[in-house]
Amino acid sequence: MLDALANSAVEGVRQKHHKKGRLEGTTQEGWLILDFGDVVVHLFSPHQRKYYCLEDLWGDGKLLIHMQ
């Protein structure tokens, strides 16, 4: 699932914005990072997302986009 999301994001950015993304992490780790230069995308497995409790950590931050 994470690989499919990462591939879709990389391909979409490449087609629309002509930027290459750099991928770090593995699906086995449950956390992938896509670095597009000005924008960094973090993709978490449900287990990793629950473990890091990002909503609690960044609860006061401004939500720009939420995808599930």
PDB file of N, CA, C, O and CB in Angstrom:
ATOM      1  N   MET A   1       0.814  -1.185   0.000  1.00  0.00           N
ATOM      2  CA  MET A   1       0.000   0.000   0.000  1.00  0.00           C
ATOM      3  C   MET A   1       0.867   1.263   0.000  1.00  0.00           C
ATOM      4  O   MET A   1       0.610   2.179  -0.782  1.00  0.00           O
ATOM      5  CB  MET A   1      -0.931  -0.010   1.198  1.00  0.00           C
ATOM      6  N   LEU A   2       1.883   1.330   0.856  1.00  0.00           N
ATOM      7  CA  LEU A   2       2.741   2.514   0.894  1.00  0.00           C
ATOM      8  C   LEU A   2       3.492   2.701  -0.422  1.00  0.00           C
ATOM      9  O   LEU A   2       3.656   3.826  -0.893  1.00  0.00           O
ATOM     10  CB  LEU A   2       3.734   2.411   2.051  1.00  0.00           C
ATOM     11  N   ASP A   3       3.946   1.599  -1.009  1.00  0.00           N
ATOM     12  CA  ASP A   3       4.647   1.707  -2.293  1.00  0.00           C
ATOM     13  C   ASP A   3       3.745   2.286  -3.368  1.00  0.00           C
ATOM     14  O   ASP A   3       4.180   3.118  -4.163  1.00  0.00           O
ATOM     15  CB  ASP A   3       5.167   0.342  -2.733  1.00  0.00           C
ATOM     16  N   ALA A   4       2.497   1.854  -3.398  1.00  0.00           N
ATOM     17  CA  ALA A   4       1.548   2.367  -4.391  1.00  0.00           C
ATOM     18  C   ALA A   4       1.301   3.859  -4.189  1.00  0.00           C
ATOM     19  O   ALA A   4       1.244   4.611  -5.162  1.00  0.00           O
ATOM     20  CB  ALA A   4       0.220   1.596  -4.313  1.00  0.00           C
ATOM     21  N   LEU A   5       1.154   4.293  -2.947  1.00  0.00           N
ATOM     22  CA  LEU A   5       0.967   5.720  -2.662  1.00  0.00           C
ATOM     23  C   LEU A   5       2.197   6.527  -3.070  1.00  0.00           C
ATOM     24  O   LEU A   5       2.075   7.592  -3.675  1.00  0.00           O
ATOM     25  CB  LEU A   5       0.668   5.934  -1.168  1.00  0.00           C
ATOM     26  N   ALA A   6       3.374   6.020  -2.739  1.00  0.00           N
ATOM     27  CA  ALA A   6       4.608   6.714  -3.081  1.00  0.00           C
ATOM     28  C   ALA A   6       4.774   6.813  -4.589  1.00  0.00           C
ATOM     29  O   ALA A   6       5.099   7.879  -5.109  1.00  0.00           O
ATOM     30  CB  ALA A   6       5.811   6.003  -2.465  1.00  0.00           C
ATOM     31  N   ASN A   7       4.552   5.712  -5.292  1.00  0.00           N
ATOM     32  CA  ASN A   7       4.688   5.723  -6.745  1.00  0.00           C
ATOM     33  C   ASN A   7       3.700   6.682  -7.391  1.00  0.00           C
ATOM     34  O   ASN A   7       4.043   7.395  -8.334  1.00  0.00           O
ATOM     35  CB  ASN A   7       4.490   4.322  -7.304  1.00  0.00           C
ATOM     36  N   SER A   8       2.491   6.697  -6.889  1.00  0.00           N
ATOM     37  CA  SER A   8       1.472   7.606  -7.417  1.00  0.00           C
ATOM     38  C   SER A   8       1.862   9.066  -7.185  1.00  0.00           C
ATOM     39  O   SER A   8       1.704   9.900  -8.077  1.00  0.00           O
ATOM     40  CB  SER A   8       0.110   7.315  -6.769  1.00  0.00           C
ATOM     41  N   ALA A   9       2.365   9.373  -6.006  1.00  0.00           N
ATOM     42  CA  ALA A   9       2.777  10.745  -5.695  1.00  0.00           C
ATOM     43  C   ALA A   9       3.951  11.171  -6.569  1.00  0.00           C
ATOM     44  O   ALA A   9       3.947  12.272  -7.120  1.00  0.00           O
ATOM     45  CB  ALA A   9       3.152  10.872  -4.209  1.00  0.00           C
ATOM     46  N   VAL A  10       4.951  10.310  -6.698  1.00  0.00           N
ATOM     47  CA  VAL A  10       6.126  10.633  -7.513  1.00  0.00           C
ATOM     48  C   VAL A  10       5.716  10.857  -8.966  1.00  0.00           C
ATOM     49  O   VAL A  10       6.150  11.821  -9.596  1.00  0.00           O
ATOM     50  CB  VAL A  10       7.182   9.505  -7.421  1.00  0.00           C
ATOM     51  N   GLU A  11       4.888   9.973  -9.491  1.00  0.00           N
ATOM     52  CA  GLU A  11       4.452  10.095 -10.885  1.00  0.00           C
ATOM     53  C   GLU A  11       3.595  11.345 -11.088  1.00  0.00           C
ATOM     54  O   GLU A  11       3.753  12.046 -12.087  1.00  0.00           O
ATOM     55  CB  GLU A  11       3.665   8.843 -11.309  1.00  0.00           C
ATOM     56  N   GLY A  12       2.702  11.625 -10.160  1.00  0.00           N
ATOM     57  CA  GLY A  12       1.852  12.805 -10.269  1.00  0.00           C
ATOM     58  C   GLY A  12       2.650  14.098 -10.248  1.00  0.00           C
ATOM     59  O   GLY A  12       2.383  15.007 -11.034  1.00  0.00           O
ATOM     60  N   VAL A  13       3.626  14.186  -9.353  1.00  0.00           N
ATOM     61  CA  VAL A  13       4.460  15.391  -9.275  1.00  0.00           C
ATOM     62  C   VAL A  13       5.331  15.505 -10.523  1.00  0.00           C
ATOM     63  O   VAL A  13       5.550  16.601 -11.038  1.00  0.00           O
ATOM     64  CB  VAL A  13       5.344  15.369  -8.000  1.00  0.00           C
ATOM     65  N   ARG A  14       5.816  14.385 -10.995  1.00  0.00           N
ATOM     66  CA  ARG A  14       6.650  14.400 -12.203  1.00  0.00           C
ATOM     67  C   ARG A  14       5.850  14.913 -13.406  1.00  0.00           C
ATOM     68  O   ARG A  14       6.344  15.733 -14.180  1.00  0.00           O
ATOM     69  CB  ARG A  14       7.204  12.984 -12.495  1.00  0.00           C
ATOM     70  N   GLN A  15       4.626  14.432 -13.556  1.00  0.00           N
ATOM     71  CA  GLN A  15       3.795  14.831 -14.693  1.00  0.00           C
ATOM     72  C   GLN A  15       3.321  16.280 -14.581  1.00  0.00           C
ATOM     73  O   GLN A  15       3.365  17.019 -15.564  1.00  0.00           O
ATOM     74  CB  GLN A  15       2.594  13.904 -14.809  1.00  0.00           C
ATOM     75  N   LYS A  16       2.876  16.688 -13.417  1.00  0.00           N
ATOM     76  CA  LYS A  16       2.279  18.014 -13.260  1.00  0.00           C
ATOM     77  C   LYS A  16       3.299  19.124 -13.035  1.00  0.00           C
ATOM     78  O   LYS A  16       3.100  20.254 -13.480  1.00  0.00           O
ATOM     79  CB  LYS A  16       1.317  17.996 -12.118  1.00  0.00           C
ATOM     80  N   HIS A  17       4.395  18.802 -12.342  1.00  0.00           N
ATOM     81  CA  HIS A  17       5.341  19.852 -11.948  1.00  0.00           C
ATOM     82  C   HIS A  17       6.756  19.632 -12.482  1.00  0.00           C
ATOM     83  O   HIS A  17       7.647  20.448 -12.246  1.00  0.00           O
ATOM     84  CB  HIS A  17       5.390  19.948 -10.447  1.00  0.00           C
ATOM     85  N   HIS A  18       6.958  18.532 -13.199  1.00  0.00           N
ATOM     86  CA  HIS A  18       8.251  18.227 -13.816  1.00  0.00           C
ATOM     87  C   HIS A  18       9.384  18.204 -12.796  1.00  0.00           C
ATOM     88  O   HIS A  18      10.486  18.682 -13.063  1.00  0.00           O
ATOM     89  CB  HIS A  18       8.563  19.242 -14.904  1.00  0.00           C
ATOM     90  N   LYS A  19       9.095  17.640 -11.619  1.00  0.00           N
ATOM     91  CA  LYS A  19      10.100  17.501 -10.559  1.00  0.00           C
ATOM     92  C   LYS A  19      10.279  16.026 -10.247  1.00  0.00           C
ATOM     93  O   LYS A  19       9.322  15.253 -10.233  1.00  0.00           O
ATOM     94  CB  LYS A  19       9.689  18.292  -9.277  1.00  0.00           C
ATOM     95  N   LYS A  20      11.517  15.658 -10.000  1.00  0.00           N
ATOM     96  CA  LYS A  20      11.806  14.292  -9.570  1.00  0.00           C
ATOM     97  C   LYS A  20      11.794  14.251  -8.048  1.00  0.00           C
ATOM     98  O   LYS A  20      12.276  15.171  -7.387  1.00  0.00           O
ATOM     99  CB  LYS A  20      13.177  13.797 -10.132  1.00  0.00           C
ATOM    100  N   GLY A  21      11.247  13.193  -7.511  1.00  0.00           N
ATOM    101  CA  GLY A  21      11.250  13.017  -6.062  1.00  0.00           C
ATOM    102  C   GLY A  21      12.291  11.998  -5.655  1.00  0.00           C
ATOM    103  O   GLY A  21      12.610  11.079  -6.409  1.00  0.00           O
ATOM    104  N   ARG A  22      12.815  12.170  -4.460  1.00  0.00           N
ATOM    105  CA  ARG A  22      13.751  11.202  -3.895  1.00  0.00           C
ATOM    106  C   ARG A  22      13.032  10.417  -2.822  1.00  0.00           C
ATOM    107  O   ARG A  22      12.422  11.008  -1.931  1.00  0.00           O
ATOM    108  CB  ARG A  22      15.019  11.898  -3.321  1.00  0.00           C
ATOM    109  N   LEU A  23      13.088   9.111  -2.888  1.00  0.00           N
ATOM    110  CA  LEU A  23      12.388   8.226  -1.958  1.00  0.00           C
ATOM    111  C   LEU A  23      13.374   7.664  -0.950  1.00  0.00           C
ATOM    112  O   LEU A  23      14.458   7.206  -1.311  1.00  0.00           O
ATOM    113  CB  LEU A  23      11.672   7.081  -2.713  1.00  0.00           C
ATOM    114  N   GLU A  24      12.984   7.705   0.326  1.00  0.00           N
ATOM    115  CA  GLU A  24      13.781   7.095   1.386  1.00  0.00           C
ATOM    116  C   GLU A  24      12.866   6.267   2.268  1.00  0.00           C
ATOM    117  O   GLU A  24      11.690   6.592   2.438  1.00  0.00           O
ATOM    118  CB  GLU A  24      14.531   8.171   2.221  1.00  0.00           C
ATOM    119  N   GLY A  25      13.406   5.203   2.824  1.00  0.00           N
ATOM    120  CA  GLY A  25      12.640   4.312   3.681  1.00  0.00           C
ATOM    121  C   GLY A  25      12.139   3.112   2.902  1.00  0.00           C
ATOM    122  O   GLY A  25      12.281   3.032   1.682  1.00  0.00           O
ATOM    123  N   THR A  26      11.545   2.175   3.642  1.00  0.00           N
ATOM    124  CA  THR A  26      10.992   0.974   3.015  1.00  0.00           C
ATOM    125  C   THR A  26       9.613   0.693   3.607  1.00  0.00           C
ATOM    126  O   THR A  26       9.281   1.150   4.701  1.00  0.00           O
ATOM    127  CB  THR A  26      11.940  -0.250   3.213  1.00  0.00           C
ATOM    128  N   THR A  27       8.831  -0.059   2.868  1.00  0.00           N
ATOM    129  CA  THR A  27       7.509  -0.410   3.389  1.00  0.00           C
ATOM    130  C   THR A  27       7.630  -1.291   4.628  1.00  0.00           C
ATOM    131  O   THR A  27       6.754  -1.260   5.493  1.00  0.00           O
ATOM    132  CB  THR A  27       6.678  -1.125   2.310  1.00  0.00           C
ATOM    133  N   GLN A  28       8.699  -2.074   4.726  1.00  0.00           N
ATOM    134  CA  GLN A  28       8.895  -2.915   5.910  1.00  0.00           C
ATOM    135  C   GLN A  28       9.103  -2.055   7.165  1.00  0.00           C
ATOM    136  O   GLN A  28       8.726  -2.459   8.265  1.00  0.00           O
ATOM    137  CB  GLN A  28      10.102  -3.858   5.705  1.00  0.00           C
ATOM    138  N   GLU A  29       9.694  -0.884   6.998  1.00  0.00           N
ATOM    139  CA  GLU A  29       9.874   0.030   8.127  1.00  0.00           C
ATOM    140  C   GLU A  29       8.573   0.748   8.463  1.00  0.00           C
ATOM    141  O   GLU A  29       8.402   1.237   9.579  1.00  0.00           O
ATOM    142  CB  GLU A  29      10.971   1.051   7.819  1.00  0.00           C
ATOM    143  N   GLY A  30       7.654   0.811   7.496  1.00  0.00           N
ATOM    144  CA  GLY A  30       6.366   1.456   7.733  1.00  0.00           C
ATOM    145  C   GLY A  30       6.382   2.961   7.612  1.00  0.00           C
ATOM    146  O   GLY A  30       5.438   3.629   8.033  1.00  0.00           O
ATOM    147  N   TRP A  31       7.465   3.512   7.032  1.00  0.00           N
ATOM    148  CA  TRP A  31       7.570   4.962   6.918  1.00  0.00           C
ATOM    149  C   TRP A  31       8.380   5.282   5.674  1.00  0.00           C
ATOM    150  O   TRP A  31       9.552   4.917   5.578  1.00  0.00           O
ATOM    151  CB  TRP A  31       8.222   5.589   8.192  1.00  0.00           C
ATOM    152  N   LEU A  32       7.764   5.957   4.732  1.00  0.00           N
ATOM    153  CA  LEU A  32       8.451   6.394   3.519  1.00  0.00           C
ATOM    154  C   LEU A  32       8.487   7.911   3.489  1.00  0.00           C
ATOM    155  O   LEU A  32       7.534   8.572   3.900  1.00  0.00           O
ATOM    156  CB  LEU A  32       7.758   5.834   2.248  1.00  0.00           C
ATOM    157  N   ILE A  33       9.576   8.450   3.007  1.00  0.00           N
ATOM    158  CA  ILE A  33       9.723   9.899   2.854  1.00  0.00           C
ATOM    159  C   ILE A  33       9.962  10.191   1.384  1.00  0.00           C
ATOM    160  O   ILE A  33      10.836   9.591   0.757  1.00  0.00           O
ATOM    161  CB  ILE A  33      10.892  10.459   3.739  1.00  0.00           C
ATOM    162  N   LEU A  34       9.184  11.112   0.838  1.00  0.00           N
ATOM    163  CA  LEU A  34       9.363  11.577  -0.532  1.00  0.00           C
ATOM    164  C   LEU A  34       9.842  13.020  -0.457  1.00  0.00           C
ATOM    165  O   LEU A  34       9.147  13.886   0.073  1.00  0.00           O
ATOM    166  CB  LEU A  34       8.033  11.450  -1.372  1.00  0.00           C
ATOM    167  N   ASP A  35      11.011  13.268  -0.982  1.00  0.00           N
ATOM    168  CA  ASP A  35      11.593  14.603  -0.932  1.00  0.00           C
ATOM    169  C   ASP A  35      11.540  15.213  -2.333  1.00  0.00           C
ATOM    170  O   ASP A  35      12.205  14.742  -3.256  1.00  0.00           O
ATOM    171  CB  ASP A  35      13.060  14.559  -0.395  1.00  0.00           C
ATOM    172  N   PHE A  36      10.738  16.266  -2.471  1.00  0.00           N
ATOM    173  CA  PHE A  36      10.601  16.964  -3.748  1.00  0.00           C
ATOM    174  C   PHE A  36      11.305  18.319  -3.715  1.00  0.00           C
ATOM    175  O   PHE A  36      11.049  19.162  -4.575  1.00  0.00           O
ATOM    176  CB  PHE A  36       9.121  17.149  -4.096  1.00  0.00           C
ATOM    177  N   GLY A  37      12.165  18.539  -2.762  1.00  0.00           N
ATOM    178  CA  GLY A  37      12.861  19.815  -2.645  1.00  0.00           C
ATOM    179  C   GLY A  37      12.112  20.751  -1.716  1.00  0.00           C
ATOM    180  O   GLY A  37      12.421  20.825  -0.527  1.00  0.00           O
ATOM    181  N   ASP A  38      11.124  21.471  -2.251  1.00  0.00           N
ATOM    182  CA  ASP A  38      10.349  22.421  -1.446  1.00  0.00           C
ATOM    183  C   ASP A  38       9.295  21.733  -0.588  1.00  0.00           C
ATOM    184  O   ASP A  38       8.818  22.307   0.391  1.00  0.00           O
ATOM    185  CB  ASP A  38       9.681  23.438  -2.346  1.00  0.00           C
ATOM    186  N   VAL A  39       8.935  20.516  -0.948  1.00  0.00           N
ATOM    187  CA  VAL A  39       7.884  19.774  -0.245  1.00  0.00           C
ATOM    188  C   VAL A  39       8.414  18.390   0.117  1.00  0.00           C
ATOM    189  O   VAL A  39       9.023  17.709  -0.708  1.00  0.00           O
ATOM    190  CB  VAL A  39       6.590  19.661  -1.119  1.00  0.00           C
ATOM    191  N   VAL A  40       8.173  17.985   1.364  1.00  0.00           N
ATOM    192  CA  VAL A  40       8.534  16.648   1.822  1.00  0.00           C
ATOM    193  C   VAL A  40       7.255  15.946   2.253  1.00  0.00           C
ATOM    194  O   VAL A  40       6.472  16.489   3.033  1.00  0.00           O
ATOM    195  CB  VAL A  40       9.580  16.700   2.993  1.00  0.00           C
ATOM    196  N   VAL A  41       7.045  14.733   1.739  1.00  0.00           N
ATOM    197  CA  VAL A  41       5.844  13.955   2.037  1.00  0.00           C
ATOM    198  C   VAL A  41       6.248  12.759   2.888  1.00  0.00           C
ATOM    199  O   VAL A  41       7.170  12.023   2.538  1.00  0.00           O
ATOM    200  CB  VAL A  41       5.122  13.495   0.727  1.00  0.00           C
ATOM    201  N   HIS A  42       5.553  12.567   4.007  1.00  0.00           N
ATOM    202  CA  HIS A  42       5.770  11.407   4.866  1.00  0.00           C
ATOM    203  C   HIS A  42       4.577  10.479   4.705  1.00  0.00           C
ATOM    204  O   HIS A  42       3.428  10.904   4.822  1.00  0.00           O
ATOM    205  CB  HIS A  42       5.964  11.828   6.366  1.00  0.00           C
ATOM    206  N   LEU A  43       4.854   9.218   4.437  1.00  0.00           N
ATOM    207  CA  LEU A  43       3.807   8.201   4.341  1.00  0.00           C
ATOM    208  C   LEU A  43       4.054   7.171   5.433  1.00  0.00           C
ATOM    209  O   LEU A  43       5.123   6.565   5.504  1.00  0.00           O
ATOM    210  CB  LEU A  43       3.783   7.529   2.922  1.00  0.00           C
ATOM    211  N   PHE A  44       3.049   6.983   6.280  1.00  0.00           N
ATOM    212  CA  PHE A  44       3.162   6.062   7.411  1.00  0.00           C
ATOM    213  C   PHE A  44       2.208   4.890   7.261  1.00  0.00           C
ATOM    214  O   PHE A  44       1.109   5.037   6.726  1.00  0.00           O
ATOM    215  CB  PHE A  44       2.888   6.792   8.724  1.00  0.00           C
ATOM    216  N   SER A  45       2.631   3.727   7.732  1.00  0.00           N
ATOM    217  CA  SER A  45       1.713   2.612   7.887  1.00  0.00           C
ATOM    218  C   SER A  45       0.794   2.939   9.069  1.00  0.00           C
ATOM    219  O   SER A  45       1.147   3.774   9.902  1.00  0.00           O
ATOM    220  CB  SER A  45       2.486   1.252   8.108  1.00  0.00           C
ATOM    221  N   PRO A  46      -0.362   2.307   9.156  1.00  0.00           N
ATOM    222  CA  PRO A  46      -1.239   2.570  10.305  1.00  0.00           C
ATOM    223  C   PRO A  46      -0.536   2.331  11.650  1.00  0.00           C
ATOM    224  O   PRO A  46      -0.750   3.075  12.606  1.00  0.00           O
ATOM    225  CB  PRO A  46      -2.485   1.692  10.217  1.00  0.00           C
ATOM    226  N   HIS A  47       0.293   1.299  11.715  1.00  0.00           N
ATOM    227  CA  HIS A  47       1.003   0.996  12.964  1.00  0.00           C
ATOM    228  C   HIS A  47       1.968   2.130  13.347  1.00  0.00           C
ATOM    229  O   HIS A  47       1.984   2.568  14.497  1.00  0.00           O
ATOM    230  CB  HIS A  47       1.778  -0.334  12.827  1.00  0.00           C
ATOM    231  N   GLN A  48       2.764   2.600  12.391  1.00  0.00           N
ATOM    232  CA  GLN A  48       3.710   3.676  12.671  1.00  0.00           C
ATOM    233  C   GLN A  48       2.993   4.983  13.008  1.00  0.00           C
ATOM    234  O   GLN A  48       3.434   5.734  13.878  1.00  0.00           O
ATOM    235  CB  GLN A  48       4.636   3.884  11.478  1.00  0.00           C
ATOM    236  N   ARG A  49       1.902   5.242  12.325  1.00  0.00           N
ATOM    237  CA  ARG A  49       1.135   6.466  12.588  1.00  0.00           C
ATOM    238  C   ARG A  49       0.611   6.462  14.031  1.00  0.00           C
ATOM    239  O   ARG A  49       0.658   7.478  14.723  1.00  0.00           O
ATOM    240  CB  ARG A  49      -0.047   6.598  11.582  1.00  0.00           C
ATOM    241  N   LYS A  50       0.117   5.314  14.463  1.00  0.00           N
ATOM    242  CA  LYS A  50      -0.376   5.199  15.833  1.00  0.00           C
ATOM    243  C   LYS A  50       0.777   5.308  16.835  1.00  0.00           C
ATOM    244  O   LYS A  50       0.639   5.946  17.879  1.00  0.00           O
ATOM    245  CB  LYS A  50      -1.125   3.864  16.024  1.00  0.00           C
ATOM    246  N   TYR A  51       1.901   4.690  16.515  1.00  0.00           N
ATOM    247  CA  TYR A  51       3.059   4.713  17.412  1.00  0.00           C
ATOM    248  C   TYR A  51       3.562   6.139  17.654  1.00  0.00           C
ATOM    249  O   TYR A  51       3.845   6.508  18.794  1.00  0.00           O
ATOM    250  CB  TYR A  51       4.186   3.857  16.834  1.00  0.00           C
ATOM    251  N   TYR A  52       3.675   6.937  16.597  1.00  0.00           N
ATOM    252  CA  TYR A  52       4.218   8.287  16.732  1.00  0.00           C
ATOM    253  C   TYR A  52       3.184   9.324  17.161  1.00  0.00           C
ATOM    254  O   TYR A  52       3.566  10.434  17.531  1.00  0.00           O
ATOM    255  CB  TYR A  52       4.830   8.711  15.434  1.00  0.00           C
ATOM    256  N   CYS A  53       1.908   9.009  17.126  1.00  0.00           N
ATOM    257  CA  CYS A  53       0.832   9.913  17.579  1.00  0.00           C
ATOM    258  C   CYS A  53       1.010  11.326  17.009  1.00  0.00           C
ATOM    259  O   CYS A  53       1.018  12.305  17.756  1.00  0.00           O
ATOM    260  CB  CYS A  53       0.798   9.973  19.123  1.00  0.00           C
ATOM    261  N   LEU A  54       1.148  11.421  15.718  1.00  0.00           N
ATOM    262  CA  LEU A  54       1.436  12.714  15.094  1.00  0.00           C
ATOM    263  C   LEU A  54       0.344  13.748  15.335  1.00  0.00           C
ATOM    264  O   LEU A  54       0.635  14.937  15.470  1.00  0.00           O
ATOM    265  CB  LEU A  54       1.632  12.532  13.614  1.00  0.00           C
ATOM    266  N   GLU A  55      -0.895  13.312  15.389  1.00  0.00           N
ATOM    267  CA  GLU A  55      -1.973  14.263  15.633  1.00  0.00           C
ATOM    268  C   GLU A  55      -1.825  14.922  16.996  1.00  0.00           C
ATOM    269  O   GLU A  55      -2.121  16.108  17.146  1.00  0.00           O
ATOM    270  CB  GLU A  55      -3.328  13.570  15.531  1.00  0.00           C
ATOM    271  N   ASP A  56      -1.368  14.162  17.995  1.00  0.00           N
ATOM    272  CA  ASP A  56      -1.144  14.727  19.325  1.00  0.00           C
ATOM    273  C   ASP A  56       0.073  15.644  19.332  1.00  0.00           C
ATOM    274  O   ASP A  56       0.055  16.712  19.944  1.00  0.00           O
ATOM    275  CB  ASP A  56      -0.966  13.608  20.359  1.00  0.00           C
ATOM    276  N   LEU A  57       1.126  15.217  18.648  1.00  0.00           N
ATOM    277  CA  LEU A  57       2.363  15.985  18.618  1.00  0.00           C
ATOM    278  C   LEU A  57       2.179  17.327  17.911  1.00  0.00           C
ATOM    279  O   LEU A  57       2.704  18.345  18.363  1.00  0.00           O
ATOM    280  CB  LEU A  57       3.459  15.182  17.933  1.00  0.00           C
ATOM    281  N   TRP A  58       1.439  17.331  16.807  1.00  0.00           N
ATOM    282  CA  TRP A  58       1.257  18.526  15.994  1.00  0.00           C
ATOM    283  C   TRP A  58      -0.170  19.047  16.072  1.00  0.00           C
ATOM    284  O   TRP A  58      -0.639  19.697  15.138  1.00  0.00           O
ATOM    285  CB  TRP A  58       1.624  18.238  14.550  1.00  0.00           C
ATOM    286  N   GLY A  59      -0.860  18.777  17.155  1.00  0.00           N
ATOM    287  CA  GLY A  59      -2.265  19.143  17.301  1.00  0.00           C
ATOM    288  C   GLY A  59      -2.559  20.623  17.135  1.00  0.00           C
ATOM    289  O   GLY A  59      -3.655  20.986  16.706  1.00  0.00           O
ATOM    290  N   ASP A  60      -1.614  21.479  17.464  1.00  0.00           N
ATOM    291  CA  ASP A  60      -1.815  22.913  17.344  1.00  0.00           C
ATOM    292  C   ASP A  60      -1.406  23.454  15.976  1.00  0.00           C
ATOM    293  O   ASP A  60      -1.596  24.638  15.697  1.00  0.00           O
ATOM    294  CB  ASP A  60      -1.044  23.623  18.421  1.00  0.00           C
ATOM    295  N   GLY A  61      -0.847  22.599  15.122  1.00  0.00           N
ATOM    296  CA  GLY A  61      -0.407  23.046  13.808  1.00  0.00           C
ATOM    297  C   GLY A  61      -1.576  23.218  12.852  1.00  0.00           C
ATOM    298  O   GLY A  61      -2.666  22.696  13.087  1.00  0.00           O
ATOM    299  N   LYS A  62      -1.343  23.943  11.788  1.00  0.00           N
ATOM    300  CA  LYS A  62      -2.361  24.200  10.777  1.00  0.00           C
ATOM    301  C   LYS A  62      -2.408  23.029   9.796  1.00  0.00           C
ATOM    302  O   LYS A  62      -1.389  22.680   9.201  1.00  0.00           O
ATOM    303  CB  LYS A  62      -2.076  25.533  10.030  1.00  0.00           C
ATOM    304  N   LEU A  63      -3.564  22.430   9.625  1.00  0.00           N
ATOM    305  CA  LEU A  63      -3.764  21.328   8.707  1.00  0.00           C
ATOM    306  C   LEU A  63      -3.901  21.874   7.297  1.00  0.00           C
ATOM    307  O   LEU A  63      -4.784  22.685   7.019  1.00  0.00           O
ATOM    308  CB  LEU A  63      -5.002  20.499   9.099  1.00  0.00           C
ATOM    309  N   LEU A  64      -3.015  21.423   6.400  1.00  0.00           N
ATOM    310  CA  LEU A  64      -3.060  21.858   5.017  1.00  0.00           C
ATOM    311  C   LEU A  64      -3.839  20.878   4.157  1.00  0.00           C
ATOM    312  O   LEU A  64      -4.648  21.284   3.323  1.00  0.00           O
ATOM    313  CB  LEU A  64      -1.657  22.029   4.473  1.00  0.00           C
ATOM    314  N   ILE A  65      -3.598  19.590   4.358  1.00  0.00           N
ATOM    315  CA  ILE A  65      -4.309  18.551   3.605  1.00  0.00           C
ATOM    316  C   ILE A  65      -4.254  17.263   4.415  1.00  0.00           C
ATOM    317  O   ILE A  65      -3.237  16.969   5.044  1.00  0.00           O
ATOM    318  CB  ILE A  65      -3.689  18.345   2.172  1.00  0.00           C
ATOM    319  N   HIS A  66      -5.310  16.513   4.405  1.00  0.00           N
ATOM    320  CA  HIS A  66      -5.390  15.245   5.117  1.00  0.00           C
ATOM    321  C   HIS A  66      -5.921  14.205   4.138  1.00  0.00           C
ATOM    322  O   HIS A  66      -7.023  14.341   3.607  1.00  0.00           O
ATOM    323  CB  HIS A  66      -6.303  15.353   6.395  1.00  0.00           C
ATOM    324  N   MET A  67      -5.129  13.174   3.908  1.00  0.00           N
ATOM    325  CA  MET A  67      -5.516  12.122   2.965  1.00  0.00           C
ATOM    326  C   MET A  67      -5.486  10.788   3.679  1.00  0.00           C
ATOM    327  O   MET A  67      -4.563  10.507   4.444  1.00  0.00           O
ATOM    328  CB  MET A  67      -4.582  12.101   1.724  1.00  0.00           C
ATOM    329  N   GLN A  68      -6.494   9.965   3.431  1.00  0.00           N
ATOM    330  CA  GLN A  68      -6.492   8.597   3.974  1.00  0.00           C
ATOM    331  C   GLN A  68      -6.928   7.647   2.925  1.00  0.00           C
ATOM    332  O   GLN A  68      -6.997   6.443   3.173  1.00  0.00           O
ATOM    333  CB  GLN A  68      -7.391   8.471   5.198  1.00  0.00           C
TER     334      GLN A  68
END
